[in-house]
């Protein structure tokens, strides 16, 4: 397969009634297997344990999506043994063959696209458009990383040999067993991206999915197996983070940890991984993405409607539960009142409800813990700023929080500084573009950001001085596209690993130079 024919998966047009019907049929199909019991998968074997966790529908928390067996230390050790054994053969499989597993998996996903999206609607509370984009991104990761592996196999051609003296080779070899710890907010896309990057590079994996989205994670394992992935290459290991996650991070045979999640957990993993334990003969590598406090900076002399649209879409897509979500709007005083008016108008048009129904374009938050935390921040916001709209919630049926906007905030206030991970937007006024850029940079994070401006010089200043890993001009700050906008941030947003970029696979490998004298 040619390596330059990568194209992103097309998003579904739900304005087409035929597509709406197909999605409704997919929801019915998923409903047909709700409540099913799911095992661990270790060395290809299905293992049921005594301890189980129920995955609940966040839009209707009495509804059980599935019941998933949970691993203990015994099963985690079995999985490590399985991964170590599989690594000895998988690492020697040509990269092109490993890539074919990804390409086959991508095509299986395409055939099951609406089913996978519908499962995320029920298990993760994703509205149709958001779920469809999640599945499309998962497909993109498979297609893109497969092609990147094919390209890396030709890297040796770039190394020079000295005529009549020596032949030099340079190749990338896999690291070993990786602990892949995935988040719930992109339960298929990020899960697929992290896992597929590790295995196409020749590594084997202990996969610990997020506790609230374990059924969709199991479906990925089924797809990879159907695509030809050998036993033991990925071992499905759901369990408590404090037990299973801690065990696989600390294990002396773990070669690298790939993590997406909170700053607190990411810091703990980074610290733990840095400690060399008995039996460990390498320094563990950590690939981490840990969230953000992302800002859209609005300059003077702009189209207020464009600015408000970008802010509202970035702030409230998937209930603000994206590490890239706009949680801060920094607006020049000359356009502040008009942009704030439009933010209120557009926010109040958002229809909150069960995402199983297409007309509801914002669903619930993840679970009871998220519901409690976000409401606590809303309480803080009421004491720090002026409530523009929202601020109400109900967990009677599902975990629903209305999109909430606070204005007139001090840039150093808690809701301007701390990651909330929910549908809460903090707005502040600035007197100049420079002041706005200073405010944008004044958090410990550095993931995404956007600038709405018609001033070319201001855009060029931001290009250099807006310190984020993903910077957007005159558009929203969410929705990075695999292969086009490599994703990863600075500072406490992580290790700037740039998922979906040309150097991401190399993070899972190490370079080996070989010289033969003639």
C-alpha positions as CSV (number, residue, x, y, z in Angstrom):
1,X,0.0,0.0,0.0
2,X,1.2,3.5,-0.8
3,X,2.1,5.5,2.2
4,X,0.9,8.9,0.9
5,X,-2.7,8.1,0.2
6,X,-4.0,8.8,3.7
7,X,-7.4,10.4,3.9
8,X,-9.5,11.2,6.9
9,X,-12.7,9.3,7.5
10,X,-15.7,11.2,6.3
11,X,-18.1,12.5,9.0
12,X,-21.7,11.4,8.7
13,X,-24.2,14.0,7.5
14,X,-27.1,13.6,10.0
15,X,-29.2,16.2,8.1
16,X,-29.8,13.3,5.7
17,X,-32.8,11.4,7.0
18,X,-31.4,8.1,5.8
19,X,-28.4,8.5,8.1
20,X,-30.7,9.3,11.0
21,X,-32.5,6.1,10.3
22,X,-29.3,4.1,10.2
23,X,-28.2,5.6,13.5
24,X,-31.5,4.9,15.2
25,X,-31.2,1.3,14.0
26,X,-27.7,1.1,15.4
27,X,-29.0,2.3,18.8
28,X,-31.5,-0.5,18.7
29,X,-28.8,-3.0,17.9
30,X,-26.7,-1.9,20.9
31,X,-29.8,-2.0,23.1
32,X,-30.0,-5.7,22.0
33,X,-26.9,-6.5,24.0
34,X,-27.2,-4.2,27.0
35,X,-26.4,-5.9,30.3
36,X,-24.1,-8.5,28.8
37,X,-21.2,-9.7,30.9
38,X,-17.6,-9.1,29.6
39,X,-14.4,-10.9,30.6
40,X,-10.8,-9.9,30.7
41,X,-8.7,-11.0,27.7
42,X,-5.3,-12.3,28.6
43,X,-3.3,-14.1,25.9
44,X,-6.4,-14.3,23.9
45,X,-8.3,-16.2,26.6
46,X,-11.6,-14.9,28.1
47,X,-11.3,-14.8,31.9
48,X,-14.2,-14.0,34.1
49,X,-13.4,-12.9,37.7
50,X,-15.5,-12.7,40.9
51,X,-15.3,-8.9,41.0
52,X,-17.4,-7.1,38.4
53,X,-18.2,-3.4,37.6
54,X,-21.4,-2.2,36.0
55,X,-21.0,0.3,33.2
56,X,-24.0,2.7,33.5
57,X,-25.6,5.0,31.0
58,X,-24.8,8.5,32.3
59,X,-28.0,9.8,30.7
60,X,-30.0,7.2,32.7
61,X,-27.9,5.9,35.5
62,X,-30.3,3.1,36.3
63,X,-29.6,1.5,32.9
64,X,-26.7,-1.0,32.8
65,X,-24.7,-1.0,29.6
66,X,-22.6,-4.0,30.6
67,X,-21.0,-5.8,33.5
68,X,-17.2,-6.1,33.2
69,X,-14.9,-8.5,35.1
70,X,-12.2,-6.7,37.0
71,X,-8.6,-7.8,37.2
72,X,-6.7,-8.3,40.4
73,X,-2.9,-8.5,40.9
74,X,-3.0,-12.2,39.9
75,X,-4.5,-11.4,36.6
76,X,-2.2,-8.4,36.0
77,X,0.8,-10.7,36.5
78,X,-0.7,-13.2,34.1
79,X,-1.2,-10.4,31.6
80,X,2.5,-9.3,32.0
81,X,3.7,-12.8,31.4
82,X,1.5,-13.0,28.3
83,X,2.7,-9.7,26.9
84,X,6.4,-10.6,27.5
85,X,6.0,-13.9,25.7
86,X,4.1,-12.3,22.8
87,X,6.7,-9.6,22.5
88,X,9.4,-12.1,21.6
89,X,7.6,-12.9,18.3
90,X,5.6,-9.8,17.6
91,X,8.7,-7.6,17.6
92,X,10.1,-9.6,14.7
93,X,7.0,-9.4,12.6
94,X,7.7,-6.9,9.7
95,X,6.2,-3.5,10.3
96,X,4.2,-3.8,7.1
97,X,2.5,-6.9,8.4
98,X,1.7,-5.1,11.7
99,X,0.4,-2.2,9.7
100,X,-2.0,-4.5,7.8
101,X,-3.6,-5.5,11.1
102,X,-4.4,-1.8,11.6
103,X,-5.7,-1.3,8.1
104,X,-7.9,-4.4,8.5
105,X,-9.2,-3.1,11.8
106,X,-9.9,0.3,10.2
107,X,-12.1,-1.4,7.6
108,X,-14.0,-3.4,10.2
109,X,-14.6,-0.2,12.1
110,X,-15.9,1.5,9.0
111,X,-18.4,-1.4,8.5
112,X,-19.5,-1.1,12.2
113,X,-19.3,2.7,12.4
114,X,-22.8,3.5,13.5
115,X,-22.9,0.6,16.0
116,X,-19.7,1.8,17.7
117,X,-20.9,5.4,17.8
118,X,-24.3,4.4,19.2
119,X,-22.5,2.4,21.9
120,X,-20.7,5.6,22.9
121,X,-23.9,7.5,22.9
122,X,-25.3,5.1,25.5
123,X,-22.1,4.3,27.5
124,X,-20.4,7.7,27.3
125,X,-23.3,10.1,26.8
126,X,-22.0,11.3,23.5
127,X,-24.4,13.1,21.2
128,X,-24.6,11.7,17.7
129,X,-22.3,14.2,16.0
130,X,-19.7,13.9,18.8
131,X,-19.8,10.0,18.8
132,X,-19.6,9.9,15.0
133,X,-16.5,12.1,15.1
134,X,-15.0,9.9,17.8
135,X,-15.4,6.8,15.7
136,X,-14.1,8.6,12.6
137,X,-11.0,9.7,14.5
138,X,-10.4,6.1,15.7
139,X,-10.4,5.0,12.1
140,X,-8.0,7.9,11.2
141,X,-5.5,6.8,13.8
142,X,-5.5,3.2,12.4
143,X,-5.0,4.4,8.9
144,X,-2.4,7.1,9.7
145,X,-0.3,5.1,12.1
146,X,-0.3,2.1,9.7
147,X,1.2,4.4,7.0
148,X,3.6,6.0,9.4
149,X,5.0,2.5,10.2
150,X,5.5,1.8,6.5
151,X,7.4,5.0,6.2
152,X,9.6,4.3,9.2
153,X,10.6,1.0,7.6
154,X,12.4,3.0,4.9
155,X,14.3,5.2,7.4
156,X,17.5,3.2,6.7
157,X,17.7,4.8,3.3
158,X,18.5,8.1,4.9
159,X,21.7,6.9,6.5
160,X,25.0,7.3,4.6
161,X,27.6,4.6,4.2
162,X,31.2,5.3,3.5
163,X,32.2,3.8,0.1
164,X,34.7,0.9,0.2
165,X,34.9,1.2,4.0
166,X,31.7,0.4,5.8
167,X,28.0,0.0,5.5
168,X,25.8,1.8,8.0
169,X,22.3,0.9,8.9
170,X,19.8,2.7,11.1
171,X,16.6,1.1,12.3
172,X,13.9,1.6,14.8
173,X,13.2,-1.3,17.2
174,X,10.3,-1.6,19.6
175,X,10.7,-1.0,23.3
176,X,8.8,-3.9,24.9
177,X,5.7,-4.2,27.1
178,X,3.7,-0.9,27.4
179,X,1.1,0.0,30.0
180,X,-1.6,1.8,28.1
181,X,-4.0,3.7,30.4
182,X,-6.8,5.4,28.5
183,X,-9.5,8.0,29.2
184,X,-13.3,8.0,29.1
185,X,-13.9,11.2,27.2
186,X,-12.8,9.8,23.8
187,X,-13.4,6.2,24.7
188,X,-12.8,4.8,21.2
189,X,-10.6,7.4,19.4
190,X,-7.9,7.9,22.1
191,X,-8.1,4.3,23.1
192,X,-7.5,3.2,19.6
193,X,-4.8,5.8,18.9
194,X,-2.8,4.9,22.0
195,X,-3.1,1.2,21.6
196,X,-2.6,1.0,17.8
197,X,0.5,3.2,18.0
198,X,2.1,0.9,20.6
199,X,1.4,-2.4,18.7
200,X,2.2,-1.2,15.2
201,X,5.6,-0.2,16.5
202,X,6.1,-3.8,17.6
203,X,5.3,-3.5,21.3
204,X,2.9,-5.5,23.3
205,X,0.3,-3.9,25.6
206,X,-1.3,-4.1,29.0
207,X,-4.5,-2.1,28.3
208,X,-6.3,-0.6,31.3
209,X,-9.3,1.3,30.0
210,X,-11.2,4.0,31.9
211,X,-13.6,2.6,34.4
212,X,-16.8,4.2,33.0
213,X,-16.2,3.1,29.3
214,X,-15.0,-0.5,29.5
215,X,-17.6,-2.0,27.1
216,X,-16.4,0.1,24.1
217,X,-12.8,-0.8,25.0
218,X,-13.8,-4.5,24.9
219,X,-15.2,-3.9,21.4
220,X,-11.8,-2.6,20.2
221,X,-10.2,-5.8,21.4
222,X,-12.7,-7.8,19.4
223,X,-12.0,-5.8,16.3
224,X,-8.2,-6.1,16.6
225,X,-8.6,-9.9,17.1
226,X,-10.8,-10.1,14.0
227,X,-8.2,-8.1,12.1
228,X,-5.5,-10.7,12.8
229,X,-3.7,-9.5,15.9
230,X,-2.0,-12.5,17.6
231,X,-2.8,-13.6,21.1
232,X,-1.1,-11.7,23.9
233,X,-0.2,-8.6,21.8
234,X,-2.9,-6.6,23.7
235,X,-4.2,-7.9,27.0
236,X,-7.4,-6.4,28.2
237,X,-7.0,-5.5,31.9
238,X,-9.9,-3.5,33.4
239,X,-9.5,-2.7,37.0
240,X,-9.0,-0.1,39.7
241,X,-6.4,2.5,38.9
242,X,-5.1,2.5,42.4
243,X,-4.5,-1.3,42.2
244,X,-4.0,-2.4,38.6
245,X,-2.8,0.9,37.2
246,X,-0.3,1.3,40.0
247,X,0.9,-2.3,39.6
248,X,1.6,-2.1,35.8
249,X,3.2,1.3,36.2
250,X,5.6,0.0,38.9
251,X,6.3,-3.4,37.3
252,X,10.0,-3.8,36.5
253,X,9.2,-5.4,33.1
254,X,7.1,-2.4,32.0
255,X,9.1,-0.6,29.4
256,X,6.9,2.4,28.8
257,X,3.7,4.0,30.0
258,X,1.2,5.7,27.7
259,X,-1.3,7.8,29.7
260,X,-4.1,10.2,29.0
261,X,-6.0,11.6,31.9
262,X,-5.8,14.1,34.8
263,X,-2.8,16.2,35.8
264,X,-2.8,14.7,39.3
265,X,-2.7,11.1,38.1
266,X,-0.2,12.0,35.3
267,X,2.2,13.5,37.8
268,X,1.9,10.4,40.0
269,X,2.7,8.2,37.1
270,X,5.6,10.3,36.0
271,X,7.1,10.3,39.5
272,X,6.5,6.5,39.9
273,X,8.0,5.6,36.5
274,X,11.2,7.6,37.3
275,X,12.0,5.2,40.1
276,X,14.1,2.2,39.1
277,X,13.0,-0.9,41.0
278,X,14.8,-4.2,41.5
279,X,14.9,-6.2,38.3
280,X,14.5,-3.2,36.0
281,X,17.4,-2.6,33.6
282,X,16.0,0.5,31.7
283,X,14.6,3.9,32.3
284,X,10.8,3.8,31.7
285,X,9.5,6.1,29.1
286,X,6.4,8.1,29.8
287,X,4.0,9.4,27.1
288,X,1.5,11.6,28.8
289,X,-1.4,14.0,28.0
290,X,-2.8,15.6,31.1
291,X,-5.4,18.2,30.3
292,X,-5.6,21.9,29.9
293,X,-7.2,25.2,30.8
294,X,-7.6,26.4,27.2
295,X,-8.4,29.9,26.1
296,X,-9.8,31.7,23.1
297,X,-8.4,35.3,22.9
298,X,-10.7,37.7,21.1
299,X,-9.1,40.8,19.6
300,X,-10.8,44.2,18.8
301,X,-12.3,44.8,15.4
302,X,-13.5,41.2,14.8
303,X,-16.8,39.7,13.8
304,X,-18.5,39.2,17.2
305,X,-20.7,36.3,15.8
306,X,-17.6,34.4,14.6
307,X,-16.0,34.8,18.0
308,X,-19.1,33.8,20.0
309,X,-19.7,30.8,17.8
310,X,-16.1,29.6,18.2
311,X,-16.2,30.0,22.0
312,X,-19.6,28.3,22.5
313,X,-18.8,25.3,20.3
314,X,-15.4,24.9,21.9
315,X,-16.7,25.3,25.4
316,X,-19.8,23.0,25.3
317,X,-19.1,20.3,22.8
318,X,-19.5,17.0,24.6
319,X,-20.4,19.0,27.7
320,X,-17.0,20.6,27.9
321,X,-15.4,17.2,28.7
322,X,-12.5,17.6,26.4
323,X,-8.9,18.4,27.4
324,X,-9.0,20.9,24.4
325,X,-12.3,22.6,25.4
326,X,-12.4,26.3,25.7
327,X,-12.9,27.0,29.4
328,X,-11.6,30.6,29.3
329,X,-12.7,33.4,26.9
330,X,-10.5,36.5,27.0
331,X,-12.2,39.3,25.2
332,X,-11.0,42.8,24.3
333,X,-13.0,45.5,26.0
334,X,-14.1,47.1,22.8
335,X,-16.1,44.0,21.7
336,X,-16.7,42.5,25.1
337,X,-20.4,43.4,25.6
338,X,-21.4,42.3,22.2
339,X,-19.5,39.0,22.2
340,X,-20.9,38.3,25.7
341,X,-24.4,39.0,24.5
342,X,-24.0,36.5,21.7
343,X,-22.4,33.9,23.9
344,X,-25.5,34.0,26.1
345,X,-27.8,33.8,23.1
346,X,-26.0,30.9,21.5
347,X,-25.5,29.0,24.8
348,X,-29.2,29.2,25.6
349,X,-30.1,27.6,22.3
350,X,-28.2,24.4,23.2
351,X,-30.6,21.6,23.8
352,X,-29.6,19.5,26.8
353,X,-31.0,16.0,27.2
354,X,-30.6,12.3,26.5
355,X,-28.2,12.1,23.6
356,X,-30.0,9.0,22.3
357,X,-32.2,11.5,20.5
358,X,-30.7,13.5,17.7
359,X,-32.3,16.8,18.6
360,X,-30.3,16.9,21.9
361,X,-26.9,18.3,21.1
362,X,-25.6,18.2,24.6
363,X,-25.8,15.2,26.9
364,X,-24.8,14.4,30.5
365,X,-21.5,14.5,32.2
366,X,-19.5,11.4,32.9
367,X,-20.7,10.1,36.3
368,X,-21.6,11.1,39.8
369,X,-18.1,12.2,40.7
370,X,-17.9,14.5,37.7
371,X,-21.4,15.8,38.5
372,X,-20.3,16.6,42.1
373,X,-17.0,18.2,41.1
374,X,-18.5,20.4,38.4
375,X,-21.3,21.6,40.6
376,X,-18.7,22.6,43.3
377,X,-16.9,24.7,40.7
378,X,-20.2,26.3,39.7
379,X,-20.6,27.3,43.4
380,X,-17.1,28.8,43.3
381,X,-17.9,30.7,40.1
382,X,-21.0,32.2,41.7
383,X,-18.7,33.7,44.4
384,X,-16.0,34.8,42.0
385,X,-17.9,36.3,39.1
386,X,-21.3,37.1,37.6
387,X,-23.5,34.2,36.4
388,X,-24.5,35.0,32.8
389,X,-26.5,31.8,32.1
390,X,-26.9,28.2,33.3
391,X,-25.7,27.2,36.8
392,X,-28.4,24.6,37.2
393,X,-28.3,20.8,37.2
394,X,-30.1,17.6,38.0
395,X,-29.0,14.0,38.6
396,X,-32.4,12.6,39.2
397,X,-32.3,10.5,36.0
398,X,-28.9,11.3,34.5
399,X,-26.0,13.5,35.3
400,X,-27.2,16.7,33.5
401,X,-25.6,20.1,34.0
402,X,-26.8,23.0,31.9
403,X,-24.1,25.0,30.0
404,X,-22.9,27.6,32.4
405,X,-21.1,30.9,31.7
406,X,-19.5,33.3,34.3
407,X,-18.4,36.8,33.2
408,X,-16.4,39.7,34.6
409,X,-13.8,37.3,36.3
410,X,-10.4,38.1,37.6
411,X,-7.8,36.3,35.5
412,X,-6.4,34.8,38.7
413,X,-9.7,33.4,40.0
414,X,-10.0,29.7,40.5
415,X,-12.4,29.1,37.7
416,X,-10.0,30.9,35.4
417,X,-7.1,28.8,36.6
418,X,-8.2,25.3,37.4
419,X,-9.4,22.6,35.0
420,X,-13.1,21.9,35.6
421,X,-13.7,19.4,32.8
422,X,-17.3,20.2,32.3
423,X,-19.7,22.7,30.7
424,X,-18.4,25.8,32.5
425,X,-17.0,28.8,30.7
426,X,-15.1,31.6,32.4
427,X,-15.0,35.0,30.7
428,X,-12.7,38.0,31.4
429,X,-12.2,41.4,29.9
430,X,-8.8,42.8,28.8
431,X,-7.8,46.3,27.6
432,X,-5.2,45.3,24.9
433,X,-4.1,42.3,22.8
434,X,-0.9,42.1,24.8
435,X,-2.8,42.0,28.1
436,X,-5.0,39.3,26.6
437,X,-2.0,37.2,25.6
438,X,-0.5,37.5,29.0
439,X,-3.7,36.3,30.5
440,X,-3.9,33.4,28.1
441,X,-0.4,32.3,29.2
442,X,-0.9,32.7,32.9
443,X,-2.0,29.1,33.8
444,X,0.2,26.0,34.4
445,X,-1.2,24.4,31.3
446,X,-0.4,24.7,27.6
447,X,-2.6,22.5,25.5
448,X,-4.8,24.3,23.0
449,X,-5.7,27.9,22.4
450,X,-7.3,30.1,19.7
451,X,-7.1,33.7,18.6
452,X,-9.9,35.5,16.8
453,X,-8.3,38.5,15.1
454,X,-8.1,40.4,11.8
455,X,-4.8,42.0,12.8
456,X,-2.0,40.2,11.0
457,X,0.7,41.5,13.3
458,X,-1.3,40.3,16.3
459,X,-1.6,36.8,14.8
460,X,2.1,36.7,14.2
461,X,2.8,37.7,17.8
462,X,0.5,35.0,19.0
463,X,2.2,32.5,16.6
464,X,5.4,33.0,18.6
465,X,4.2,33.9,22.1
466,X,0.9,32.0,22.7
467,X,2.5,29.0,24.5
468,X,0.3,26.0,23.7
469,X,0.9,22.8,21.7
470,X,-2.1,23.4,19.4
471,X,-2.8,27.0,18.4
472,X,-5.7,27.9,16.1
473,X,-6.5,31.2,14.4
474,X,-10.0,32.4,13.7
475,X,-11.7,29.1,14.5
476,X,-12.6,27.0,17.6
477,X,-9.9,25.4,19.7
478,X,-11.2,21.8,19.6
479,X,-11.3,19.2,16.9
480,X,-7.7,18.4,16.0
481,X,-7.5,16.2,12.9
482,X,-5.2,13.2,12.8
483,X,-2.3,13.8,10.4
484,X,-3.2,17.4,10.0
485,X,-3.0,18.9,13.5
486,X,-0.7,16.7,15.7
487,X,-2.1,16.9,19.2
488,X,-0.3,17.4,22.5
489,X,0.6,20.2,24.9
490,X,3.2,22.0,27.0
491,X,3.8,22.5,30.7
492,X,1.3,20.6,32.9
493,X,-0.6,19.5,29.8
494,X,1.8,16.7,29.3
495,X,4.9,15.6,27.4
496,X,3.9,17.2,24.1
497,X,3.7,13.7,22.6
498,X,1.8,15.0,19.5
499,X,-0.6,12.2,18.8
500,X,-1.6,11.9,15.2
501,X,1.7,13.4,14.1
502,X,4.8,12.1,12.2
503,X,7.0,11.6,15.2
504,X,4.5,9.9,17.5
505,X,5.4,6.3,16.7
506,X,9.1,7.0,17.4
507,X,8.1,7.6,21.1
508,X,7.3,3.9,21.2
509,X,10.6,2.8,19.7
510,X,14.4,3.2,20.0
511,X,17.0,3.8,17.4
512,X,19.7,1.2,16.6
513,X,22.7,2.0,14.4
514,X,24.6,-0.9,12.9
515,X,28.0,-0.6,11.1
516,X,29.7,-3.3,9.1
517,X,33.3,-2.8,8.0
518,X,34.3,-3.9,4.5
